[in-house]
């Protein structure tokens, strides 16, 4: 499909969710985001599935959003169903454990998607970047608090402020990634970990995740509630318009701070 899609496979008790838009570096369209929400909801609801694995076809995990389809005059309508799991775990978190396998480019929402899960396996060629502020906007999918809870204030702000690209080794050192493997082995390793988890008592695993989330959900709730305020401030700015236009024109952005 030229517009990309989300595919799923069933492997025993493991539900595999595959990002499939390799021709565009697995950039997400609104339709793909809807499909990802549907897949995560199926994982959440179906008792036959005990663990989810999120991975991507091709050389890259995702370059992020196909920005003109989300922002600006050519933006497409988003239709996430009421009651569905939020891919970023902001309004509704999947109750099943999720292992994410990443490789190549893991930019913007790629980081936010993996941090909305539980365990990350990265190929050693993975490249990470939370670059929204380079585009005139800001992280709106949870990076502003999950990056912080995984890496700590200093390391989180270092990368959120610099909008720099960093390696799998660095991501592992600051806690964003749990294992690094050779390129091409990340999905196999994620599936192996998922199979181990699936052999444990499903209820025990699920209540462990539920209880762990309770520990941080108070702080998360405040951070999530603040997202609409920062979204309105950045998306309505001249800098956001400049960021999108510079992306389309493939040039450096000239920001004015307004």
FIZADREN-724310 format. One record per residue (C-alpha): residue number from 1; residue in three letters; x, y, z. Coordinates in steps of 0.05 Angstrom, whole numbers, plus 32768, in hexadecimal, padded with zeros to 4 digits. Last residue first. Layout:
  pos  code     u     v     w
  NUM   Ala     X     Y     Z
...
***
This chain:
  pos  code     u     v     w
  258   Unk  807E  82A0  816C
  257   Unk  80C7  828E  8179
  256   Unk  80DF  82A7  8136
  255   Unk  80F7  8267  8116
  254   Unk  811B  8261  80D4
  253   Unk  8118  8219  80BD
  252   Unk  814F  81F9  8094
  251   Unk  8138  81E0  8051
  250   Unk  8115  81A2  8035
  249   Unk  80DB  81CA  8017
  248   Unk  80A7  819E  8039
  247   Unk  80CE  819D  807A
  246   Unk  80D9  81E9  8076
  245   Unk  808E  81F2  806D
  244   Unk  807E  81C6  80A9
  243   Unk  80AF  81EA  80D6
  242   Unk  809A  822E  80BD
  241   Unk  8051  8220  80CD
  240   Unk  8066  8206  8111
  239   Unk  8091  8244  811D
  238   Unk  8056  8271  810C
  237   Unk  8032  8252  8147
  236   Unk  7FEF  8230  814B
  235   Unk  800D  81EA  8151
  234   Unk  803D  8200  8188
  233   Unk  800F  8222  81BA
  232   Unk  7FD2  81F6  81AC
  231   Unk  7FFB  81B7  81B5
  230   Unk  801B  81D2  81F5
  229   Unk  7FD7  81DC  8214
  228   Unk  7FBA  819B  81F9
  227   Unk  7FF6  8174  8216
  226   Unk  7FEC  818D  825E
  225   Unk  7FBB  8157  8271
  224   Unk  7FEE  8123  825C
  223   Unk  8023  813F  828A
  222   Unk  7FF3  8143  82C5
  221   Unk  7FDB  80FC  82B8
  220   Unk  8022  80E3  82B1
  219   Unk  8034  80FD  82F6
  218   Unk  7FFA  80D8  8315
  217   Unk  8005  809C  82E7
  216   Unk  804B  808E  8301
  215   Unk  8042  8058  8336
  214   Unk  7FFF  8043  831A
  213   Unk  8022  802E  82DA
  212   Unk  804B  7FFB  8302
  211   Unk  800A  7FDE  831E
  210   Unk  7FEB  7FD5  82D9
  209   Unk  802B  7FB8  82BC
  208   Unk  8030  7F86  82F6
  207   Unk  7FE5  7F79  82F0
  206   Unk  7FEF  7F65  82A7
  205   Unk  802B  7F37  82B5
  204   Unk  8009  7F13  82EE
  203   Unk  7FC9  7F0C  82C5
  202   Unk  7FEF  7EEE  828B
  201   Unk  8016  7EBC  82B5
  200   Unk  805A  7EB4  8293
  199   Unk  8063  7E8F  8252
  198   Unk  8050  7ECE  822B
  197   Unk  808C  7EF4  8249
  196   Unk  80BC  7EC1  822C
  195   Unk  8099  7EC4  81E8
  194   Unk  809C  7F10  81EA
  193   Unk  80E7  7F0D  81F6
  192   Unk  80F0  7EDF  81BB
  191   Unk  80C4  7F0C  818F
  190   Unk  80EE  7F48  81A2
  189   Unk  812D  7F21  8192
  188   Unk  8114  7F0D  814E
  187   Unk  80FD  7F54  8140
  186   Unk  8141  7F72  8153
  185   Unk  816D  7F40  812D
  184   Unk  8171  7F65  80EB
  183   Unk  81A5  7F96  8104
  182   Unk  81CF  7F76  813C
  181   Unk  81B0  7F7B  8181
  180   Unk  81A8  7FB0  81B7
  179   Unk  817D  7FA3  81F5
  178   Unk  8156  7FCE  8227
  177   Unk  814E  800F  8201
  176   Unk  8138  8053  821C
  175   Unk  8161  8048  825B
  174   Unk  8197  807E  8256
  173   Unk  81CF  804E  8241
  172   Unk  81A2  8028  8212
  171   Unk  818F  8066  81EB
  170   Unk  81D9  8079  81E8
  169   Unk  81EC  8036  81CB
  168   Unk  81B1  8039  819B
  167   Unk  81CE  807B  8181
  166   Unk  81BB  80C4  8186
  165   Unk  819F  80F9  8158
  164   Unk  8196  813E  8176
  163   Unk  8158  8165  8186
  162   Unk  8186  818D  81B4
  161   Unk  814F  819E  81E5
  160   Unk  812C  815A  81E8
  159   Unk  816F  8136  81E7
  158   Unk  8190  815A  8221
  157   Unk  814D  8163  8243
  156   Unk  8144  8118  824A
  155   Unk  818D  810B  825F
  154   Unk  8188  8140  8295
  153   Unk  8142  8130  82AE
  152   Unk  8147  80E4  82B4
  151   Unk  814A  80B1  827C
  150   Unk  810B  8086  8282
  149   Unk  80DD  80B6  82A8
  148   Unk  80F5  80F2  8281
  147   Unk  80ED  80D2  823C
  146   Unk  80A8  80BE  8254
  145   Unk  8096  8105  8269
  144   Unk  80A2  8133  822D
  143   Unk  80A4  80F6  81FF
  142   Unk  805A  80EA  8208
  141   Unk  803E  80F2  81C3
  140   Unk  803E  813E  81BC
  139   Unk  8089  814B  81B3
  138   Unk  808F  8195  819E
  137   Unk  8083  81C0  8160
  136   Unk  80AE  81EC  8134
  135   Unk  80CD  81B3  810C
  134   Unk  8110  81B4  8131
  133   Unk  80E6  81B3  8171
  132   Unk  80CA  8170  815A
  131   Unk  810F  814F  8155
  130   Unk  810D  8116  8187
  129   Unk  8144  80EF  8165
  128   Unk  815B  80A6  8168
  127   Unk  8187  807F  8139
  126   Unk  8185  8032  8139
  125   Unk  81C1  8010  8119
  124   Unk  81CD  7FE5  8158
  123   Unk  8188  7FC6  814E
  122   Unk  815C  7FD8  8188
  121   Unk  8132  7FAE  81B8
  120   Unk  8102  7FD8  81E2
  119   Unk  80D8  7FC1  821D
  118   Unk  8097  7FE0  8239
  117   Unk  806E  8004  8205
  116   Unk  805D  804E  8203
  115   Unk  80A8  805A  8201
  114   Unk  80AC  8036  81BE
  113   Unk  8074  8060  81A1
  112   Unk  8092  80A1  81BB
  111   Unk  80D7  8091  819E
  110   Unk  80B8  8082  815A
  109   Unk  808C  80BF  8163
  108   Unk  80CA  80EB  815A
  107   Unk  80FF  80C2  8135
  106   Unk  8115  807A  8136
  105   Unk  813D  8074  80F5
  104   Unk  8162  8032  80EE
  103   Unk  8146  7FFA  811A
  102   Unk  8111  7FF1  8150
  101   Unk  80F0  7FB5  8171
  100   Unk  80BA  7FC5  81A4
   99   Unk  80A4  7F95  81DB
   98   Unk  805D  7FA2  81F6
   97   Unk  803F  7F86  8236
   96   Unk  7FF3  7F83  8236
   95   Unk  7FC7  7FB9  8257
   94   Unk  7FCC  7FE8  821B
   93   Unk  7FC8  8030  8234
   92   Unk  7F8C  805D  8229
   91   Unk  7F8D  80A9  8223
   90   Unk  7FD8  80B3  8220
   89   Unk  7FF2  806D  820E
   88   Unk  8014  8087  81CF
   87   Unk  7FEF  8057  81A0
   86   Unk  7FAF  8069  81C6
   85   Unk  7F86  802A  81D3
   84   Unk  7F40  8031  81B6
   83   Unk  7F04  8047  81E0
   82   Unk  7EEC  8078  81AB
   81   Unk  7F09  8067  8167
   80   Unk  7F45  808D  814D
   79   Unk  7F2D  80B4  8110
   78   Unk  7F60  80E7  80FC
   77   Unk  7F4E  8119  80C5
   76   Unk  7F84  8128  8093
   75   Unk  7FB1  8165  8095
   74   Unk  7FBD  8187  8051
   73   Unk  7FB6  81CE  806D
   72   Unk  7FE6  81C4  80A7
   71   Unk  7FF6  8189  80D3
   70   Unk  7FE9  813E  80D1
   69   Unk  7FEE  812C  8087
   68   Unk  8024  8161  807C
   67   Unk  804D  8140  80B3
   66   Unk  8053  80F8  809B
   65   Unk  8062  80E9  80E3
   64   Unk  80A1  80C9  80FD
   63   Unk  80DD  80AE  80D6
   62   Unk  80C8  8068  80ED
   61   Unk  80E8  8026  80FE
   60   Unk  8119  8029  80C4
   59   Unk  813A  7FF7  8095
   58   Unk  80FC  7FD4  807F
   57   Unk  80C0  7FB8  80A4
   56   Unk  80AF  7FD1  80EA
   55   Unk  80A6  7FB4  812F
   54   Unk  8073  7FB4  8168
   53   Unk  806F  7F73  8191
   52   Unk  8033  7F67  81BD
   51   Unk  802C  7F36  81F6
   50   Unk  7FF4  7F0B  8212
   49   Unk  7FC6  7F04  81D7
   48   Unk  7F8F  7ED0  81DE
   47   Unk  7F6B  7EFF  820F
   46   Unk  7F5A  7F2F  81D6
   45   Unk  7F4A  7F74  81EF
   44   Unk  7F8E  7F97  81F7
   43   Unk  7FAE  7F76  81BA
   42   Unk  7F71  7F88  8190
   41   Unk  7F75  7FCE  81AB
   40   Unk  7FBE  7FD2  8197
   39   Unk  7FAB  7FBD  8151
   38   Unk  7F73  7FF0  814C
   37   Unk  7FA1  8028  8165
   36   Unk  7FD6  8014  8132
   35   Unk  7FA1  8016  80FB
   34   Unk  7F8C  805C  810F
   33   Unk  7FD4  8072  810F
   32   Unk  7FDD  8053  80CB
   31   Unk  7FA1  807A  80B1
   30   Unk  7FBD  80BB  80CD
   29   Unk  7FFE  80AE  80A7
   28   Unk  803D  8096  80C9
   27   Unk  8082  8097  80A9
   26   Unk  809C  8050  80A0
   25   Unk  80DB  8069  807C
   24   Unk  80AE  807E  8042
   23   Unk  80B8  803F  8018
   22   Unk  80B8  8017  8059
   21   Unk  806F  8026  8068
   20   Unk  805E  7FE7  808F
   19   Unk  805D  7FED  80DB
   18   Unk  8054  7FA6  80F5
   17   Unk  802C  7F91  8133
   16   Unk  803A  7F4B  814C
   15   Unk  8009  7F2C  817E
   14   Unk  802C  7EF7  81A8
   13   Unk  8002  7EBF  81C8
   12   Unk  8010  7E8F  818E
   11   Unk  802F  7EBA  8158
   10   Unk  7FF7  7EE5  813C
    9   Unk  8008  7F18  8106
    8   Unk  7FF4  7F60  80FC
    7   Unk  7FFD  7F94  80C5
    6   Unk  7FFC  7FDF  80CB
    5   Unk  7FF9  8003  8088
    4   Unk  801D  8030  8058
    3   Unk  8001  8065  8029
    2   Unk  801C  8043  7FEB
    1   Unk  8000  8000  8000
***
